[in-house]
Amino acid sequence: MIGNAALGLITCYLYILFWVAFSMGDTETILSWKASTSFLTGVLLFAVWNYFMIRNHDRKYWGHSAFTYLATILLFILLFQTI
């Protein structure tokens, strides 16, 4: 669970990093396609991490890990929105 929560935070920070990097000369909003590629990176890391960690376990653990990952991202968005 801690690994999935950390991956969720890494995905959020990667998104912000990509958004800042790609929007320096543009007037794009925070919802840009270029920055959204970081979510693909985060999901790929999530899939590889969980494949090696829980490949011999039941499907319910995949559900738990996906919930932890997505809940961390949602919590980060909610906290970031209030700042």
ZIRA-V974472 format. One record per backbone hydrogen bond with DSSP energy under -0.5 kcal/mol. CO is the residue of the C=O (numbers start at 1). NH is the residue of the N-H. Records with the same first field share a line. If there is no record, write none. Layout:
CO->NH ; NH
This chain:
1->5
2->6
3->7
4->8
5->9
6->10
7->11
8->12
9->13
10->14
11->15
12->16
13->17
14->18
15->19
16->20
17->21
18->22
19->23
21->24
30->32
32->36
33->37
34->37
35->38
36->39 ; 40
37->41
38->42
39->43
40->44
41->45
42->46
43->47
44->48
45->49
46->50
47->51
48->52
49->53
50->54
51->55
54->57
58->61 ; 62
59->62 ; 63
60->64
61->65
62->66
63->67
64->68
65->69
66->70
67->71
68->72
69->73
70->74
71->75
72->76
73->77
74->78
75->79
76->80
77->81
78->82
79->83
80->83
